[in-house]
Amino acid sequence: MPSFASLNLSPAMLANLGELGYAAPTAIQAASLPAVLAGRDVLAQAKTGSGKTAAFGIGLMERLDRDGQGVQALVLCPTRELAVQVADELRRVARFQPNVKVATVTGGVPIRRQEQSLTHPAHVVVGTPGRVLQLLQRGSLILDGVRTLVLDEADRMLDMGFIDQIDAIVRHVPRERQTLCFSATLPEGVRALAAAVLATPEHITVDRQHAPGVISHAFLGAAESDKGRATLTLLAQHPLESAIIFCNTKAQCRAVYAALNAAGVHSLAFHGDLDQADRTLVMVRFANQSCRVLVATDVAARGLDIQGLDAVINYDLPFEPQTYVHRVGRTGRAGATGHAFSLVTPGQGARVQAICEVLGADHQTTPAPLDIDGPSPALAPPMVTLSISGGRKAKISAGDVLGALTAKGGVAGQDVGQIDRMEQVTFVAVKRAAAEAALRILRSTPIKGRRFRVARHG
């Protein structure tokens, strides 16, 4: 495996990657970066969580003309959550260059606020197809100077029906450009899109699925009426720090979420009916260990990148094998192992067989465990999330929050967890035992000379 130093990166970028903890390139980074840096078009296939964002992000930032005018790169993502994650990662990769602006434009946020942000030119725009097209039609986003177009999670964008928006957006960017298409799968629709928008691309395929043994797959037979009890048993029998439970519909998602909480298992629901503020709060709480169990639908969870996920439970078996691959691919990342549990009701044997064919392994369906009367007390989340009514726009930094909490014998530093700054709000995770003390401190201590509203979640 080559090192980053062998990839012809600038000394400043190499130093930045070292500070970020990037020890060596992943397979997709090593395979695609030479072509990206050379300005060639790329059609790349790699599994979810393989490091695709850095693969194109490093190349984007190395080729960026910081003194140039207008938007130089456009990154299209299928969901708001993925767009935010990608933009945050690009900002981290760009730290070695001063004054690089990465703008995020997605639905769920007032469009006028994004238009105001775009009055200050951005070097890179990351967005969802619908909102990008809206801004183009309103004349608020100009893409005449785009040198690189990135289609991230292209298969998911097509699944969600964005092909017409993508076609319209492509007509607004110069024909002479670099186009990078990254996808976990390459169905016919993605191949057709690539043929239309890429020019003699370099085809790269690595890590389409996890290596055998990284994820354990268990198919568990259960009657529909027993699936709730089976889920509680799985959560109790396996010491999971975090798990996502997938349902096929919003109604089922809400029902499973309600049943888990009624049984004493603290969980959160994540589905398409949530507004943007609630979606953000749910994802922050799950990522910072303020919630161990997330109940989600595929549409809501598309593109999510969750670090350290122990297990995926398919409460509802997906209809398509590739959906199964996407779901379970969220566990077993970064050298860790993961678990995939799937509840199989009578008559679903053909679905299991189709999944096994994609996995290249034969997995037998065994009876689901149903031997628990109540939840495990270990499922109580270790952290609590506090929200502060100010974020990047108020110039609040993570150091400001940490300093306010720990000054003058306040909360111990080791009791403070992840701090997430959004445009208008900052979230901080604190250990449950320190939550009330932290809440009192933040409500009474000025940050940047101001008092902010602080709320507790969980």
Helices and strands as residue ranges (DSSP letters): G 4-7, H 11-19, H 27-37, E 42-45, H 52-63, E 73-76, H 80-93, G 94-96, E 102-105, H 111-118, E 124-127, H 129-137, E 148-151, H 154-159, H 163-170, E 178-183, H 188-197, E 202-205, E 215-221, G 224-226, H 227-237, E 243-247, H 250-262, E 267-270, H 276-287, E 293-297, H 298-301, E 311-314, H 321-328, E 338-344, H 349-359, E 365-367, G 377-379, E 383-388, G 392-394, H 398-406, G 407-409, G 413-415, E 416-421, E 426-431, G 432-434, H 435-444, E 454-457
